[in-house]
């Protein structure tokens, strides 16, 4: 049982580190969707927010 808990702790830690790296360290264009739209939100006051 202790092994399972250790594995879960390390998986949770890895997920948290990945999330923080994605949010703060890596550039946003790395994760941008490529669905053919090149304009960003907020350029034409679309009312989406």
HELIX and SHEET records of a PDB file:
HELIX    1   1 UNK A    2  UNK A   20  1                                  19    
HELIX    2   2 UNK A   21  UNK A   25  3                                   5    
HELIX    3   3 UNK A   28  UNK A   30  5                                   3    
END                                                                             
